[in-house]
Amino acid sequence: MDDFSQVRKEAARILSEKIVDMVIGFKQGTIPLKSQPMFITSQEDTDKLILDGFCQNNLAVFLHDQPKDKRIGIICRACESRAVRALVIEHQVNRENLYLIGVPCMGILDWKKIQDAADGPVTNAQESGDQILLEIGDKKQVLIRNEFIVDSCRGCGHREPIDVDIQIGEISPIEMNADNLPQTWGESFKSKSADERFQLFTEETERCIRCYACREACPMCYCTECFVDHIAPRWSESMVTPGGTQAWHIIRAFHQTGRCVECGACERACPMDIKMVYLTDKLNDDMKKEYGFEVGENEEKQPPFATITLDDKNRFKY
């Protein structure tokens, strides 16, 4: 977003007028290619706010541990706003205590691919229109921005923030999913046979070290005790075994059915570069096809797997 001054002014205003107690946004990171989440309680600090392609986190994840009565302002791209709505529907946050500043998103950049494409260790990086300007020691290098957008953003169909208190900036007409770019990993996966898909799934999960960084980065993973940590009964092997890691990824994806906002924060947090959004993408597609449900589209409708009631027509048999 080229001109972020209006966002900074709005953040300063809601703090000075005590509309909120804190604003969650991003600031310049301490290392190249990574911007850093920040939590502002003083209007003087709003000058540090930025938004660029190096803002990797989904800021809605930081609402989990805040008291429900705390008044919070949060800078929302489309995926954050959808996550907030989903959390409101699931009674994890109080919407009346939130102030959402909607901003356009031009897609998150894959810092790992940028570093791989660079001619050496990057010492500084900036965005300039459709280019990424790198500094590598005393040398400079220019990359085409569109070629380094993460897969989850390239296929994004929800670029407009929803249910925000104020919208600042407009969505650019630039098409992120360019025809001349290769298929995303998920698109390629869908074209494979069943045996080929299982082989790819096996290859991805066998790299898993069970650090659970994906869980910690996900705005929709908020359980006090995750199933994988439960020991009585134990739902999954706790050791790093093929069966245990496959079960972890399958069950976690199932828990995200109709809830995942497809932001890709889980993949970006993974130290082993494991692909996992393709699983929840498929389950979300099934929810849309079978139930006409899409996460975040409605401010009241619960995900299909959360709508079982005592008066359901089709009763479970025990």
Secondary structure, 3 states (H helix, E strand, C coil): CCCCHHHHHHHHHHHHCCCCCEEEEEECCCCCCCCEEEEECCHHHHHHCECCCCCCCCHHHHHCCCCCCCCEEEEECHHHHHHHHHHHHCCCCCHHHEEEEECCCCCCECHHHHHHHCCCCCCEEEEECCEEEEEECCEEEEEEHHHHECHHHHCCCCCCCCCCCEECCCCCCCCCCCCCCCCCHHHHHHCCCHHHHHHHHHHHHCCCCCCCHHHHHCCCCCCCCCHHHCCCCCCCCCCCCHHHHHHHHHHHHHHCCCCCCCCCHHHHHCCCCCCCHHHHHHHHHHHHHHHCCCCCCCCCCCCHHHCCCCCCCCCCCC
